[in-house]
Amino acid sequence: MINKKLFTALLLLLLFCSTYAQNIEKKADSLITAEFSDPNGPGGVFMVSHKGKIIYRKAFGKANLELNVNMTPENVFQIGSMTKQFTSVAILMLEQQGKLNVSDPVSKYIKDYPSGDKITIHHLLTHTSGIKDFTKMKALSTIAQKEMKPEMMVDFFKNEPVDFAPGEKFEYNNSGYVVLGYIIELVSGQAYEDYIKKNIFEKAGMAHSYYATDRQLIPKRAYGYHKKEHGFVNKTTISFSVPFSSGSLMSTVDDMLKWQQALNKNILLNPTETKKAFQKYTLNNGEEFTYGYAWHLKEINGTPDREHGGSIFGFKSMGVYIPSEDIYVIGFSNCDCHSPTEITRNIAKTVFKAVKK
């Protein structure tokens, strides 16, 4: 009798799991193909995990148009501003080792930085520094293809007039994360690329993640595209030393799940440092803003989530994590004409509803 009841219970559980997975697959397919409707155009890869287990993982469209190569879930994408997550965690790792403090002024590390005694590492991490965002400078085109050392990048924007006093306002800023990358190099004695590879990628088991390059051979690379009136064209070429620590990493959806799990399991940071990345902060006037250290802190159906996207020539990315249910949704696109942002958020909403039933 007990065996029969157990068998029935297991059968019902299997049926539930199967139906649950099928419903999520159907809804996710529908959301994705509404945007990625051309199987012969650039595509994307989407993955969903629940409690660390992959429940959806699919590729759409082409990884390379010229060679007519289909996209696969293993393809490597440029992740743009999702790079900032790795930069912020690298800073916190150095703080954990006692090599810096997020309350330190920038002038402690870059002596001649204008008003560097008033701008802290915390201001850079939270986009509240007020320094000029180099991506909004007209002169950017003059350096876009040049090989720039981190110090040269900082020199490019550091003497520009500030937009506001440190801590007065939240305004998304790529320059702040370039300064952070330079500080990582100064404090660690390693190139940013090497520091991330050794201390994050290798520790988290991210074997298919890289500092971006157009020259080295990257196995299973997805090629990036723009859409013009006459059709698709190859992405604009830039020197990755320009976005640097604000947007120059590459990864796969599988590696990004490993990244999320490394954060969950405190493989890289202890709980105290991890908390700093995922808490909301306040401006000088006491007003709270919904950003931690490289994660937007928002809500999905009234439940707190952590999310961040990325955009760089030819690519867009988006990741959403719901801590209470351990749901992670990641989406990559190899054309900046297709944004995975709302698709990823809507898939996260769908999965959240399904697991709460």
C-alpha positions as CSV (number, residue, x, y, z in Angstrom):
1,M,0.0,0.0,0.0
2,I,2.8,2.4,1.0
3,N,4.7,1.6,-2.2
4,K,1.6,2.2,-4.3
5,K,0.9,5.5,-2.6
6,L,4.5,6.6,-3.0
7,F,4.4,5.6,-6.7
8,T,1.2,7.6,-7.2
9,A,2.7,10.6,-5.5
10,L,5.9,10.4,-7.6
11,L,3.9,10.1,-10.7
12,L,1.8,13.1,-9.9
13,L,5.0,15.1,-9.1
14,L,6.5,14.1,-12.4
15,L,3.4,15.1,-14.3
16,F,3.4,18.4,-12.5
17,C,7.0,19.0,-13.2
18,S,6.5,18.1,-16.9
19,T,3.5,20.3,-17.3
20,Y,5.2,23.2,-15.4
21,A,8.3,22.9,-17.7
22,Q,6.1,22.7,-20.8
23,N,4.1,25.7,-19.8
24,I,7.3,27.8,-19.2
25,E,8.8,26.6,-22.5
26,K,5.6,27.5,-24.5
27,K,5.4,30.9,-22.9
28,A,9.1,31.7,-23.2
29,D,9.1,30.5,-26.9
30,S,6.2,32.9,-27.6
31,L,7.9,35.9,-25.9
32,I,11.2,35.3,-27.7
33,T,9.9,34.6,-31.2
34,A,7.8,37.7,-31.2
35,E,11.1,39.7,-31.2
36,F,13.4,37.1,-32.8
37,S,11.1,36.2,-35.6
38,D,13.6,35.8,-38.4
39,P,15.4,32.4,-38.3
40,N,17.8,33.6,-41.0
41,G,18.7,36.9,-39.1
42,P,20.9,37.5,-36.1
43,G,19.5,35.7,-33.0
44,G,19.9,35.2,-29.4
45,V,20.2,32.7,-26.5
46,F,18.0,32.5,-23.5
47,M,18.3,30.5,-20.4
48,V,16.2,30.0,-17.2
49,S,17.3,28.3,-14.0
50,H,15.3,27.6,-10.8
51,K,17.2,26.6,-7.7
52,G,20.3,26.2,-9.7
53,K,18.7,23.8,-12.3
54,I,18.3,24.8,-15.9
55,I,14.6,24.6,-16.9
56,Y,14.9,26.4,-20.2
57,R,17.8,26.9,-22.6
58,K,17.4,27.7,-26.3
59,A,19.1,29.4,-29.2
60,F,17.4,31.4,-32.0
61,G,18.5,32.7,-35.4
62,K,22.1,32.8,-36.7
63,A,25.5,33.2,-34.9
64,N,27.1,34.2,-38.2
65,L,25.1,35.5,-41.2
66,E,27.9,35.3,-43.8
67,L,28.7,31.6,-43.0
68,N,25.0,30.8,-42.4
69,V,25.8,29.3,-39.0
70,N,22.9,28.6,-36.6
71,M,23.0,30.0,-33.1
72,T,23.6,27.4,-30.3
73,P,23.2,27.8,-26.5
74,E,27.0,27.5,-26.2
75,N,27.8,30.6,-28.3
76,V,29.9,33.4,-26.7
77,F,28.5,36.9,-26.7
78,Q,29.9,40.3,-25.7
79,I,27.9,41.2,-22.6
80,G,28.4,45.0,-22.5
81,S,27.6,46.7,-19.2
82,M,27.0,43.4,-17.4
83,T,30.8,43.7,-17.2
84,K,30.2,46.2,-14.4
85,Q,29.0,43.3,-12.1
86,F,32.5,41.7,-12.4
87,T,34.2,45.1,-11.8
88,S,32.2,45.8,-8.6
89,V,32.8,42.3,-7.2
90,A,36.5,42.6,-8.0
91,I,36.5,45.9,-5.9
92,L,34.7,44.1,-3.1
93,M,37.2,41.2,-3.2
94,L,40.0,43.7,-2.8
95,E,38.2,45.3,0.1
96,Q,37.7,41.8,1.6
97,Q,41.5,41.4,1.4
98,G,42.0,44.7,3.2
99,K,43.6,46.3,0.2
100,L,41.1,49.1,-0.2
101,N,37.9,50.5,1.3
102,V,34.8,51.6,-0.6
103,S,34.7,54.8,1.5
104,D,38.3,55.6,0.2
105,P,38.6,58.8,-1.9
106,V,39.7,58.4,-5.5
107,S,42.7,60.6,-4.7
108,K,44.2,57.9,-2.5
109,Y,44.9,55.9,-5.6
110,I,44.9,58.5,-8.4
111,K,46.7,61.5,-6.9
112,D,45.9,64.1,-9.5
113,Y,42.2,63.3,-10.1
114,P,40.2,66.5,-10.0
115,S,38.1,66.7,-6.8
116,G,39.4,63.2,-6.1
117,D,39.3,63.9,-2.4
118,K,35.5,64.3,-2.5
119,I,34.7,61.4,-4.9
120,T,34.8,58.0,-3.2
121,I,34.9,54.4,-4.6
122,H,31.3,54.1,-3.3
123,H,30.3,57.0,-5.5
124,L,31.8,55.3,-8.6
125,L,30.1,52.0,-7.8
126,T,26.7,53.6,-7.4
127,H,26.8,56.1,-10.3
128,T,26.6,59.0,-8.0
129,S,30.1,60.5,-8.6
130,G,28.9,63.3,-11.0
131,I,32.0,62.8,-13.3
132,K,31.4,63.1,-17.0
133,D,30.3,59.9,-18.8
134,F,32.8,59.5,-21.7
135,T,30.2,57.8,-23.9
136,K,28.4,61.2,-24.0
137,M,31.6,63.1,-25.1
138,K,31.8,64.3,-28.8
139,A,35.5,63.5,-28.8
140,L,34.8,59.8,-28.2
141,S,35.0,59.1,-32.0
142,T,38.7,60.3,-32.0
143,I,39.7,57.4,-29.7
144,A,37.1,54.7,-30.5
145,Q,39.6,52.6,-32.5
146,K,42.7,53.5,-30.5
147,E,44.5,51.2,-28.1
148,M,44.1,53.1,-24.8
149,K,45.8,52.3,-21.5
150,P,43.5,52.6,-18.5
151,E,45.4,55.8,-17.4
152,M,44.9,57.3,-20.9
153,M,41.1,56.5,-20.7
154,V,40.9,58.2,-17.3
155,D,42.9,61.2,-18.6
156,F,40.4,61.4,-21.5
157,F,37.5,62.4,-19.3
158,K,38.9,63.4,-15.9
159,N,39.2,67.1,-16.6
160,E,35.7,67.5,-18.1
161,P,33.3,69.6,-16.0
162,V,31.3,67.5,-13.5
163,D,27.6,67.1,-14.0
164,F,26.8,67.4,-10.2
165,A,28.5,67.2,-6.8
166,P,29.3,63.6,-5.5
167,G,26.3,62.0,-3.9
168,E,23.8,64.5,-5.1
169,K,22.2,62.4,-7.8
170,F,22.1,58.9,-9.4
171,E,23.0,59.1,-13.1
172,Y,24.2,56.0,-14.9
173,N,27.9,56.6,-15.7
174,N,30.4,54.5,-17.6
175,S,33.4,56.6,-16.7
176,G,33.1,55.7,-13.0
177,Y,33.5,52.0,-13.9
178,V,36.6,52.8,-16.0
179,V,38.1,54.5,-13.0
180,L,37.3,51.4,-10.9
181,G,39.1,49.2,-13.4
182,Y,42.1,51.4,-13.2
183,I,42.0,51.3,-9.3
184,I,41.8,47.5,-9.5
185,E,45.0,47.5,-11.6
186,L,46.8,49.9,-9.3
187,V,45.8,48.1,-6.1
188,S,46.3,44.5,-7.3
189,G,49.3,45.0,-9.5
190,Q,47.6,43.0,-12.2
191,A,46.0,44.0,-15.5
192,Y,42.2,44.1,-15.2
193,E,41.8,41.4,-17.7
194,D,44.2,39.1,-15.8
195,Y,42.7,39.9,-12.4
196,I,39.2,39.0,-13.6
197,K,40.3,35.8,-15.3
198,K,42.3,34.5,-12.4
199,N,40.2,35.7,-9.4
200,I,36.7,35.4,-10.9
201,F,36.4,33.4,-14.1
202,E,38.7,30.6,-12.9
203,K,37.3,30.5,-9.3
204,A,33.7,30.4,-10.6
205,G,34.5,27.8,-13.3
206,M,33.7,30.2,-16.1
207,A,35.8,28.5,-18.8
208,H,34.1,30.2,-21.7
209,S,34.3,33.8,-20.5
210,Y,36.9,36.3,-21.8
211,Y,38.0,39.9,-22.0
212,A,36.7,40.8,-25.4
213,T,38.9,40.7,-28.5
214,D,38.3,40.8,-32.2
215,R,41.8,39.4,-32.9
216,Q,42.1,36.3,-30.8
217,L,40.2,33.1,-31.8
218,I,37.2,32.7,-29.6
219,P,35.6,29.3,-29.9
220,K,31.9,29.4,-30.7
221,R,31.9,33.2,-30.9
222,A,28.6,34.8,-32.0
223,Y,29.3,37.7,-34.4
224,G,27.6,41.0,-33.8
225,Y,25.4,43.0,-36.2
226,H,23.6,46.3,-36.8
227,K,20.4,46.6,-38.8
228,K,20.3,49.2,-41.6
229,E,17.6,50.1,-44.1
230,H,19.1,47.8,-46.7
231,G,19.7,44.9,-44.3
232,F,22.2,43.7,-41.7
233,V,25.9,44.9,-41.5
234,N,28.8,43.7,-39.3
235,K,29.1,45.6,-36.1
236,T,31.2,48.8,-35.8
237,T,34.8,48.0,-34.8
238,I,36.0,49.6,-31.6
239,S,39.0,49.1,-29.3
240,F,37.9,47.2,-26.3
241,S,40.4,49.2,-24.2
242,V,37.9,52.1,-24.5
243,P,34.9,50.5,-22.7
244,F,37.4,48.6,-20.6
245,S,36.0,47.6,-17.2
246,S,32.7,49.3,-17.9
247,G,31.8,46.9,-20.8
248,S,34.5,44.7,-22.4
249,L,33.7,41.1,-21.2
250,M,32.3,38.1,-23.1
251,S,30.5,35.1,-21.8
252,T,27.9,32.4,-22.3
253,V,24.5,31.8,-20.7
254,D,26.0,28.7,-18.9
255,D,28.9,30.7,-17.5
256,M,26.6,33.4,-16.3
257,L,24.7,30.9,-14.3
258,K,28.0,29.8,-12.8
259,W,28.6,33.5,-12.0
260,Q,25.2,33.7,-10.2
261,Q,25.8,30.5,-8.3
262,A,29.3,31.7,-7.2
263,L,27.6,34.8,-5.8
264,N,24.9,32.8,-4.1
265,K,27.4,30.4,-2.5
266,N,29.8,33.1,-1.3
267,I,32.6,31.5,-3.4
268,L,34.0,35.0,-4.3
269,L,32.8,37.2,-1.5
270,N,31.8,36.7,2.2
271,P,28.2,37.5,3.2
272,T,29.2,41.0,4.5
273,E,30.7,42.1,1.2
274,T,28.0,40.4,-0.8
275,K,25.4,42.4,1.1
276,K,27.0,45.6,0.0
277,A,26.5,44.8,-3.7
278,F,22.8,44.1,-3.3
279,Q,21.6,46.8,-0.9
280,K,20.0,50.1,-1.8
281,Y,21.8,53.4,-0.9
282,T,20.8,57.0,-0.3
283,L,21.8,60.3,-1.8
284,N,23.1,63.2,0.2
285,N,19.5,64.4,0.9
286,G,18.6,61.0,2.3
287,E,16.6,59.9,-0.8
288,E,16.9,56.2,-1.6
289,F,17.7,55.0,-5.1
290,T,17.2,51.6,-6.5
291,Y,20.8,50.6,-7.4
292,G,23.4,48.7,-5.5
293,Y,26.9,48.0,-6.8
294,A,26.3,47.2,-10.5
295,W,22.8,45.8,-10.0
296,H,19.5,47.6,-10.4
297,L,17.4,46.6,-7.4
298,K,13.8,46.5,-8.7
299,E,10.7,44.3,-8.3
300,I,9.0,41.5,-10.2
301,N,5.3,41.2,-9.3
302,G,6.1,43.1,-6.0
303,T,9.0,40.8,-5.1
304,P,12.5,42.2,-5.0
305,D,14.8,41.3,-7.9
306,R,18.3,42.1,-9.1
307,E,18.8,43.0,-12.7
308,H,21.2,44.6,-15.2
309,G,21.5,44.8,-18.9
310,G,24.3,45.6,-21.4
311,S,24.6,47.2,-24.8
312,I,27.7,47.4,-27.0
313,F,28.1,47.6,-30.7
314,G,26.4,44.5,-32.2
315,F,25.2,43.0,-28.9
316,K,22.6,43.4,-26.1
317,S,22.3,41.4,-22.9
318,M,20.0,41.2,-19.9
319,G,20.0,39.2,-16.6
320,V,17.3,39.0,-13.9
321,Y,17.6,37.3,-10.6
322,I,14.8,36.8,-8.1
323,P,16.6,35.9,-4.8
324,S,13.5,34.7,-2.8
325,E,12.8,31.9,-5.4
326,D,16.4,31.5,-6.8
327,I,15.1,32.2,-10.3
328,Y,17.8,33.4,-12.8
329,V,16.9,34.4,-16.4
330,I,19.6,35.5,-18.9
331,G,19.2,36.7,-22.5
332,F,21.8,37.6,-25.1
333,S,21.3,39.1,-28.6
334,N,23.9,39.4,-31.4
335,C,22.2,42.4,-33.0
336,D,21.7,45.6,-31.2
337,C,18.4,45.8,-33.1
338,H,17.0,43.2,-30.8
339,S,16.8,43.9,-27.1
340,P,16.4,41.0,-24.7
341,T,15.5,43.3,-21.8
342,E,11.7,43.1,-21.6
343,I,11.7,39.5,-22.9
344,T,13.9,38.5,-20.0
345,R,11.9,40.4,-17.5
346,N,8.6,38.9,-18.8
347,I,10.1,35.3,-18.7
348,A,11.1,36.0,-15.1
349,K,7.5,37.1,-14.3
350,T,6.2,33.9,-16.0
351,V,8.5,31.6,-14.0
352,F,7.8,33.4,-10.8
353,K,4.0,33.0,-11.2
354,A,4.5,29.3,-12.1
355,V,6.6,28.5,-9.0
356,K,4.3,30.5,-6.7
357,K,1.2,28.5,-7.7
